[in-house]
Amino acid sequence: MGSLLASRAAVWDAFTTTLFLAVTAGVLALLVGTLLAAMRVSPYAPLRTVATVYTEFLRNTPLTIVFFFFVFVTPSMGFTFAYKVAAVIALTCYTSAFVAEAVRSGINSVAVGQAEAARSLGMSFGQNLAIVVLPQAFRTAIPPLISVLIALVKNTSVAGAFSVLELFALSKRLTNAHSSDVIAILVGIALCYLVICIPLGRLAAALERKAAFAR
Amino acid sequence: MRAAGRAYGRAMTQTTSASRSESGTAPPLVTMREVQKHFGDLHVLRDIDLEVDAGEVVVVLGPSGSGKSTLCRTINRLETIDSGDITIDGSPLPASGPGLARLRAEVGMVFQSFNLFAHKSVLDNVTVAPIKVKRMPRREAEELGMRLLERVGVADQAQKLPAQLSGGQQQRVAIARSLAMQPKLMLFDEPTSALDPEMINEVIEVMTDLAREGMTMIAVTHEMGFARRTADRVVFMDAGRILEVAPPDRFFTAPESERAKDFLSKILHH
C-alpha cells in the first residue's frame, strides 16, 4: 500500500484519465447509439441497413482489434490520432453498438398504440421518436444502458495497452517497480474502478425510481 | 344524406368550412372506391365503396373480424390498402411523408385503447400536437387545451398522468387531444369497447355532443343506442364487405340482408 500512496499523484492522473475516457466515450456512445437505434426503426431501408451492419459488426469485434484499427491502421490511411483521441474513438464506436441495442429494446417495449396516436395527430417520424417514443424507451432502457456504461468504464483499461497512461497501465508500471507490493497495488487500483462504477449503479437505481411511471 | 336541422355551430372546432353549406353540391368529405386489402391470405376489405359527406355521422357495425376497424384505420392510412382509392376533401391520400402527416393532422382518431402518451400529463397530451405540429404558441395551446378538457369534463385532472385517470376519463382526454388539432373528420375505432359499462355513457355523451355540433364522424362501435339516436347512416359489414348502408331506423327495424338480421337478433335479444 505504501508504494501506492507514494505515487498518489500518478494514481490521481491515471484515475482522471480513466474517468475522462469513460465520460467522453460514454456521452458520445449514448448519442451515436441513440442515433443508430433511431435508424434501425426508421421507415428508410438504407438507414436501417447501415445501422444494422454497423451494430452487428462492432458488437462482434474484440475491442482490442477496434483499438488496433484506430491506432495502427487509420494512420496508414492518412488519419493519425493522438493516443487518447484514438482511445475515445475506439471506445465510442464499440460501446455505441451496445447502446444502440439497449435503446432499440427500449423502443420495442413502447406500445405500438403510442406511435400510432402520434402519427394520427400528424407528427413526423422524427417528432414521433423524439416526443413520444424515445422518452418512454429510455425509461425501460436504463438498466441495460447502465450495464453498458459500467462495461465501458472497465473497457477503458484496454487503452492502457495502447500508450494511454490510465489506471490499468499505471498498475502494470507500479507492480513492475514494486514487485513486493503487487496485491496491495492491484487492490488499490481495483478500488479506483469501484469508485466510478458503484455510483453509476446507484445512479441507475435513482433514475429508475424517478422514471417509474404507471402505464 | 345529411341530417337536416343539425346545428352546424362548432364552438371549439371551427376549421371547416363553407363546404358544409346546404347546397348539396359539395363533394363528399371522404370517398372510398374499390378498396381492397389483404392480411396475408385473409381478404379483410373487399370492394369497399363508401362516401361520407361533411357533417355526416356514419356508424360502422358488424361482427368482430368483419373488417370494420381496418376500414376505419385505412382512412388516415394507419393501414395501407392494396388497391383502390381513398380521397379526403377531394385529394387522394398521400402514401407517406409530410403530405400524409398534414392530412393526418386534419383527421382525428380515437382508439379503443385510448393511447394517451403515458409519460405526459393530461394537459400536455392535448397541447403537444398543436404546439409541435401546428406551431401554435404554448400559451394559446394551453388555453385551447383547458377549454377542451373542460368541455369533456376532465379539466380538474389536467396535471395528472393518464394512468391516474379512469378509462372513461382517459378516453375523453383522447377525444380532446384529437379535437385540439381542429380536425375536419373524426374517426372512432371502438371507443367504448375497453370501458367498464358505467363509463361508456360519459364517452357516448361527448360523442353525441360532437355530432350535434356538426362534426363529421365515422364511428366503429357496438353501442346500438348511439347508432340509433345519432347516426345519419349505418354501414353494416361482414367478412370484409359492406353488406348494407341504411338510415338507422330502417336498418334496425327492417334490415335487408340475412347476415344483418342474424347479427341484430344476436345483439338485441340476449
Interface residues (C-beta under 8 A of the other chain):
Chain A: P43 A111 G113 Q114 E116 A117 A118 R119 S120 L121 G122 M123 S124 Q127 I131 V132 P135 Q136 R139 F213 A214 R215
Chain B: N76 L78 S96 P98 A101 R102 L103 R104 A105 E106 V107 G108 M109 F111 S113 F114 N115 L116 F117 A118 H119 V128 A129 K132 V133 L161 A163 Q164 A174 R177 S178 M181
